Amino acid sequence: AISRFCAIIHQRSVNLVKGKRNKNDVFLTLWIAFGVIVILGFFVFSMIIGGSAGLGYQENGLYFVRDHAEVVEVSKILWEISNIWGILFWIFIPLTPIGAFVISNIQEKIEQRKNRFE
């Protein structure tokens, strides 16, 4: 199943590069790109502010992010953004490949039905 999924993704990307655009291929590409942006964005944002709120804490109206042993005080808004991004990170880690797999399987079944009726 995984090798078939990889072959489908490869064929879709080849079609996009060659200019054979299908709206379903574009949707699949956007889904994967959004997932990658969320995941990489979390790491970049955490590096910039010095840690993540998921590892940090709130104390006496102060907000702290943590990266391993280093604790950094940040504003409330940065802490909340980091917290939301951390939640999205853990949601999109499994959803990006699962969603891409489901989308590609749906597209493959639609194409099989079209070919059957032609």
C-alpha positions, 0 to 999 in steps of 0.5 A, spaced: 500 500 500 505 504 501 509 503 495 503 504 491 501 511 495 508 513 493 507 511 486 501 515 485 504 521 489 510 521 484 505 520 478 501 526 480 507 530 481 510 528 474 503 531 471 504 537 475 511 539 472 509 537 465 503 541 466 498 536 466 494 539 471 488 536 474 484 540 480 485 533 484 492 533 483 492 541 485 488 539 491 493 534 493 499 538 492 496 544 496 494 539 502 501 536 502 504 543 502 500 546 507 502 540 512 509 541 511 508 548 512 505 547 519 510 542 521 516 546 519 513 553 521 513 550 528 520 548 528 522 555 525 517 559 530 520 555 536 527 556 534 526 564 533 522 565 540 527 560 544 522 554 545 515 551 545 509 553 549 508 545 550 514 544 554 513 551 557 509 554 563 505 560 566 506 562 572 504 569 576 502 572 569 508 571 566 509 566 560 515 561 559 517 557 553 522 551 554 527 548 549 530 542 553 533 545 559 533 553 557 527 557 559 525 563 556 520 568 558 515 571 552 509 575 551 502 572 552 501 573 545 507 569 543 506 564 548 499 563 545 501 562 538 506 557 540 501 553 544 496 553 538 502 552 533 504 546 537 497 543 537 497 544 530 503 540 529 501 534 533 495 534 529 498 535 522 504 530 523 499 524 522 494 528 518 498 530 512 500 523 510 494 520 512 490 525 508 494 525 502 493 517 502 486 518 502 485 523 497 490 519 492 485 513 493 479 517 492 482 520 486 484 513 483 477 510 484 474 516 481 479 515 475 477 507 475 470 508 475 471 513 469 475 508 465 470 503 466 464 507 463 468 509 457 
